[in-house]
Amino acid sequence: MVLNIKRASSLDGSSFNVQDVLKPFVHQVGGHTPFTSLPNGHLLKPCHERELFFYQQMPSSLKSIAPLCCSTIQGTSLSSLMDCCTNCTEHQLENIVIPESIEGSSILNKRKLSRNFIILSDLTHRMKSPRILDLKLGTRQHGDQATAAKAACMTAKCQATTSATLGIRLCGMKYDNNSISKYEGRAMREQELCSAIRGFFNVHREVLDEARRKLKRIRETLCEADGVRLFGSSLLFVIEGDFESNQQPINDLVRIKVVDFANATFSGFLADNLYPGIDDGSLLGLDTLNRFLDVLGE
């Protein structure tokens, strides 16, 4: 992919309309930083340098369960990754403007933008009526780089929610006329969480079966990922709600990926601690989710 990247200190007095420069991603249900949409099924995500490095150095074993990352941007320097999609190898995107500041913008809630970005695949691309669920995964969410105060805060949040006991916490959900925010998710107890997840997966049997197959593959991958710790990562589910009229293969109607790697680590990544064995906290979350879904498959 080739981007003509422009860094503007301000859009005031320019010919650009901020709504045209960065188009909001309307399907986001979780996360702190708003994503924006790019052409051909891509998203632009502002990120910390750690997450950018994580995608650049991600072990091949994890790539199958993570969103496809086509490019990374540091300042005005763009690097295309080897595994970028067909659109990125065949098409050119031009005039992508990344302002330094969008004060008062309805799109971004932060005045200062990161200098680091990743260009990811949009899991909702070509879906007519996507059902979206974001589940925070694991029993620990802070990374090795966190301050003592930050680590204590994140640990307390886990202990006060379903993260500590179940390995998952609802961070956002949206389908039909139903929606749940991350704040509502934090207040949920096990039965409430179970009911919400079962409601989300009240779908056609073929769709449920495909979702469970993909969850099984994710679990198998993590069982073989020695040294990987997905601190602060989430499971993102995107399911086509308009199943009956959709002619795409079932595999393309159910998309499940592990996302958000700002605190994640693996053996040899930066100067992080080494963690022998597998990520029991993430596996606990997957097992809880499968337990919740067992009754739907009966």
Buried (B, 14 or more C-beta within 10 A) or exposed (E): BEBEBBEBEEBEEEEBEBEEBBBBBEBBBBBEBBBBBBEBBBBBBBBBBBBBBBBEEBBEBBBEBBBBBBBBBBEEEBEBBEEBBEBBEEEEBEEBBBBEBBEEBEBBEEEEBBBBBBBBBBBBBEBEBBBBBBBBBBBBBBBBBBEEEEBEBBBEBBEEBBBBBBBBBBBBBBBEEEEBBBEBBBEBEEEBBBEBBEEBBEBBEEBBEBBBEBBEEBBEBBEEBEBBBBBBBBBBBBBBBEBEEBEEEBEEBBBBBBBBBBBBBBBEBEEBEEBEEBBEBBBBBBBBBBEBBEEBEE
